[in-house]
Every structure is written in C-alpha cells, then in structure tokens.
C-alpha cells in the first residue's frame, strides 16, 4: 500500500475521535501514509497527553496500553505504530506537519507523513 484512501482516512479519524474522547489525550496525530513494521503496512499515530480530567480516563488508557491497543486496532482494521514518546525522532516532523492538518475530527488531526 503506497497511500491511504481519503475516505479511509476520514473513517479512521472518526473512529479514533470517538476512542480519544474517552481517554486523557490532548491530540492524536494520524499520519496520512502507511508506516511499515516487519513488512506490514501500519497506521502511524502520535499521541499528546492532556490533563488528567477523570481517573476513569487514565484507567481506560492503561487497559488499552496493556493490550497494545487491541480494541482500537480491531475497530480500525489495521495495525498501528504508536509514537507516544516525545523524544522519538519522528516527533519533529509530526510537529511541523501538525501545523497544516489535512483533516481534523475533534482531537484527531490527520497530517502529512514525511
């Protein structure tokens, strides 16, 4: 897969927005092109955490993390690569791309992958 289809990106952004609304996240950046891990195309997600508004949000985050986001991957129908560590080298280009999101659905911003 060389690029994701625009309709698929929009569908994924809506699924992710519903998921992110339940978690203590400020922003979720979804990359518009596949990332590859072990020869498999994956959806790249970068996550910025928000303030701990509710304890149940953190509980849900921990449960998702412990299963490597199995529920959201099943809902999306694609494996994910998660960039949650701000020291990851990918964050510099994600921050630049986030200034011009292709699509925004609540907390989810679709950005151009470099």
Secondary structure, 3 states (H helix, E strand, C coil): CCCCCHHHHHHHHHHHHHHHCCCCEEEEEEECCCEEECCEEEEEEEEEECCCCCHHHHHHHHHHHHCCCHHHHHHHCCCEEEECCCCCCHHHHHHHHHCCCCEEECCEEEECCC
